[in-house]
């Protein structure tokens, strides 16, 4: 979500959340919201990537849905899971990040348990709110790497951490070494098409806009780049950010009760639809 919050304001939010959680029930007194005490399933990214790659092997057409920014909207997230399951025609689901609002451990676990009711594999990228507090540690444990890629048939999905502002530019965000390695190995991986999934788009405050043009040049070196997917700004939008023909699809927050639907066709074309649920 696009928010301009001072450091003092952010710390106040975290303090208020801590107090609220600690006072909301006797069981809360046993732990701290940022204690990284993980219960239940871990390593979901690796598990679901393996399922997607196995199920999609040899495929040149597919259909997947995108949701994003489910932070705090648990009822709506439950509803979209039911809507996606009811379709019966989806191969997998991608999530554009911000599973949590404050980076608190229980937020990730609640979202994980809801999304695990999906009847098809699903993957996510880390959002800027997921980086708050000890959120990154929880994310790494429950989900997995912040930058990763997988192949769905002949299509390579680059799933990237683009939340540069949350790291005070202390880490390579975006990670160009990772992207460069994907470019070098694309031919060996049999990649014919590429889709990029991120939380924050180039040009937005949280992105490292010193390198936005370099980022665009790099990802366009991937074979058959189709489009880019992102969330963060909570609106439905399709734009040609660099006026070069590459479309960026923004997925709204789940409170808007919309998901994006993409169908990749065998002839190299694709179809797009924004679906109300």
ABEGO torsion letter per residue (X at the ends): XBBBBBAAAAAAAAAAAAAAAAAABAAAAABBAAAGBBBEBBGAAAAAAAAAAAAABGBABBBBBBBBGABGBAAAAAAAAAAAAAAGABABBBBAEGABAAGBAAAAAAAAAAAAABABBBBBBBBAAAABEAAAAAAAAAAEBABBBBBBEABBBBBBBABAAAAGGABBOBBAAAAAAAAAAAAAAGBABBBBBBABBBGBAABBAAAAAAAAAAAAABBGBABBBBBGAGBBBBBBAAGAGBBBBBBBBAAAGBBBBBBBBAAGBBBBBBBBX
